[in-house]
């Protein structure tokens, strides 16, 4: 295992040092248009490539060390893992193509659904069958609605996560926190550490405005996190639905608010604009302060809910604080 982590760090360091040359090789850039994108220079969309490369290294390590692979917490057998890896590759590829050629929102939504369906129908323990809440003793069965609900949850989180990506450090810090939450609930897993290493190296590049995640990166990460949380939720009593909602609440609120605004304006709800929370906050704050505000709205309520309970109370607290911020910057 030490050799694996040494190689992983060496690979990420190599990616970081030779990032400019690799960016020219991939030739995938986000260009400012002064309409929605106001960064100064064309920026490489390499964050997703870095994370996916680490996922490939992790997969190769598992195939070489089959005994370790069988002991992985989230994957029960080879088929389970192949479905996971195939879905990751498909979503990542779709995101890269969208970054390059700008696929229409409706076609993109249809393709995402087609990519997600095989895993939901065939992957073990990937269907949300019951709703478990911290403040209620009884579980509520979804019955025939379970597969549709699982698909809807994936779609909402993929889109919310993607919309949350719009300012340096925001999504990478959120992703690192999610990794720490998963480690807290399930302990050390090689996959988490592999993700954290890639995220830390990307964070440096992102802080310097040298790299963005792009759709390829956000689709990949959001699927991985959604997959892991559903597996954790189904296989243990360690985490409940309302705790996951609290962790994902801010991106979810943004998704809902932006959808309503765009539909009211007779626009496609998946079209881009500059009405995001981070855009509103950026009118009076630099990106570090904006990131501090958004991360605080996610991290602090979740941590306090774990320490003192009363998750539903912290959900309402985030709703109130979010509403106050939106009112302040949109009036």
N, C-alpha and C positions, 0 to 999 in steps of 0.2 A: 504493500500500500504506500510505503514511503516513496518508492520509485515512481508510482503513479502521480503523487502530488508534486514530486520534484519535476516530472515531465510536464505536468499541467501548468505549473508556475513558469517553467522555461518557455512553453508555447505561448502563454499569454504575454510574457515579457517580450518575446520575439515579435508578436503581433503589435505590441505597443511601440517598440523601437522602430520597426519598419512599417508603421501605419501609413505613412504618406505614400510609399511605394505600393503597398497593398491596395490603397484607395485608388490609385491610378490603374491598377490591374483590374479591379472590379468595376471601375468607372460608373459608380452609382452615387449620385450627389443630389442633395436637396438645395435647389437654387432659390434665392430670395426673389419674390415677385412684387414686394411693396404693397400687396393687397392683404394676404394672410400671413406671409412669411417675411419677417422684418430683420432676420439675421444678416450680418454685413456681407459675408462671403458664402460661396457655395461650400456646403459642408458634406463630408462623406457620410453615407448611410451604411455604416459598418458594424453598428452595435449588435444587430441581429446575427450577422455573420460570425461575430466573435462568440456569442452565446451558443449558437448552433454548433460551431466547431467544438466547443467544450462538451456539448451533449454527445457529439460523435465520439470524442475521446473517451467519455464515460461509457458509452455503449461498447466500444472495442474492449475496454477493460473488463466489462462484464462478460463478454463472449470468451475472453481468454481465461477468466477466473469463474468458471461456471458454478462452483460451490458457493462463492460469495453472491453470485447472481440469484441463486435460489433462496438466499436468506434475505434478499431485499424486502423491505417492509411493504412496498407499494405494488410490487409485481410478483404474482404468484407463479407464473410459468413463462416460457418463451413466447407463446402466442400473445399473452397479455402485454408483454414488453414490446413485441413487434408492432402491435396495433398502436400503442402509445407512440413509438418512434415514427411509424408511418404517418400518423396524424400530425405530429410535430413537423416532419419534413414537408408535408403537403401545405400546412398553414404558413410555414416559413416561406416556401416557394411562392405561394399565392401573394404574400405580402411583398416579396421582392419584385415580383412582376408588377404589382400595383404601384410600388415606388418608382418603377422604371417607366411604365406605360399608362398609369392612371386608369384603372378599370372602373367602369361605371358602378355606382353604389348598389344597384339592384342585382347586377351580375355577380358582384363580389359577395353579396349576402347569400345568393343561391349557391355559389361555390362553397362558401363556408359551411352551409347546412349539409351539403353533400359530403364534405370532408368529415364532419363531426358524426354523422349518422352511423357509420360502421362501428366506431368505438363504442357508442352508446348502446348499440344492439348486441355487440359481441364481447366487449371487454368486461372481465369479471369485476363486480362491485362498483361499476361506474354509473349506476342508475340511482337517483335519489328516490327511495321508496317511501320514506317516512319523514315527517317534520318533527324534530326534537328541539324543544325550547328550554332554556334554563329555568324559567319561572313557572313551568307547567309540568306536572308529573306524567301526564298521558302523552303518547306519541300519536300523530295523526297520519294515517296511511293515505298515500296518493293513488294507490291502485292503478287503474288503466291510464291515469293521467301522468304517471311517473316518468315515462320516457319523454313525453312532450315537455314536462317541467324541467327535466335535466337539460334538454336541448335549449330551452329558453334561457336557463341560467347561464349556460356556456355563451350563448349569443349576447346576452346582456353584459356579461363580464368582459368578453372580448372587445366589444364596442366601447364600453366604459373605460377600459384600460387604455385602448387606443386613443380615445379622446382626451384622456388625462395626460398624454404625452404631448407637451407643447412648449416646455421651458426647460432649460438645462437643470439637471439633477433631480427633477421632480419624480420621474418614473423610476429611475435607478435607485433612489433612496427608498421609495415605496417598495420596490422589489426586494431590496436587501432586508427591509423590515419583515416582509412576508416570509423570507427564508428563515429569519430568526424565530418567527412565530412557529413555523413548522418544526424547527429544531427543538423549541421549547416543548411542543406537544409530543414529539416522537423520538427525540434524541438524535444522536449523530447518524447521519446518512451521507454516503459518498456523493450522492446527487446534489444535496444541498450545498456541500462544500465546493463542489465543482461549479455550481451556479454562482456562489458568492465570489469565488476567485475571478471569474469572468466579469462579473458586475463591478468589482472593485477596479479592475483595469479599465473597463469602459468608463467608469465614473471619472477617472482622471482625464480621459480623452474628452468626455462630455463637458467637464468643467472648463476645459480649455477651448470649447466650441470647435473641436476637431472631428467629432463624430456624433451622429444621432442614431437612435434605434431604428426609426422608420417603421412601416407597417409590418415588415418581416419580423422585426424584433419584438414588437408589442403583441402581435398575434401569437408568436411562439411562447413568450413568457406567460401571457395570460392563460393560454391553454395548459401549460405545465402547472401553473398555480391552481387553476380550476380543477384539473385532474387530481392533483395531490390532495386538495381539500376535500373533494368528494370521497376519495378513497379513505382518508382519515376519518371523515364523518361517518361513513358506512361501517367501518371496521372497529371503531372504538366508541367509548362514551366520553372521550376526552374533550370534544368540542361540540358545540351546539349551533343550530341554525342562526340564532340571533347574534352569536359571537362572530360568525362569518359575515353576517350582514353588517355588523358594526365595523369590521375590518375593511369591508369593501364599500362602505356607505357613501363616502365623499365622491368617488368616481361615479357611483350609481346615481347620486343626486344630480351630478353634472349631466349625465346622460339623459335623465328624465327632463331636466329643465331645458336643455338644448333641443331635445326632440319637440317639446311643446312650443318653444319659440319658433322653430323652423316650420313646423306644421301650421302654426298660426300665420306665418308669413308666406304660406303656400310654397315652401321650399322642400326639397328632399331632406328627410330627417338625418340622412347620413352625409349630407354635403358639409363642407368645411366653412368655418367663419371665424370671427375674432370675438365671440361672445363668451368664450370659456372663462372660468373663474380666474385662471392665471393671467389671462389677457386683461380682465377687469382690474385685478390687483396690480398689474404692471404699470398702470397709469400713474400710480403714486409711489411705487416701491421698486427697488432693483430686484433682480431675479433671485438673489440669495434670501432676501426678506420674504419674497413671495413663496419660495420653497419652504422656508421655516413655518410660515402660516399654514400652508396646506398639509405639511407633514405633521404639524402639531394637532390639527383637526383629526388626523387618522391615528397617530401613535398614542397620544396621551389618553384619550377616552378608552382605547382598547386596553392599555396597560392598567388603568384604574379599574376597569370592569373586571379584570382578572384578580386584582388585589382585594377589592371590596365587594365584588358581585354587582348585582343590579344593572345588568347589561342594558335592559330596556330603557333605564333612566339615562344612560349615556348616549343611547341612540337619539333620544329626544333632545339632549344637550347639543349634539352635533347639528341636528336639524335647526335648532334655534340659532346657534352661532352662524351657521351657513346662511340662514335667512337674513340675519342682521348684516352680514358682509355683502350679500347680493343687493340688499336694499340700499346700503350705503353707496355702492359703486354703480348703481343703475338708475338712481333717481335723477 
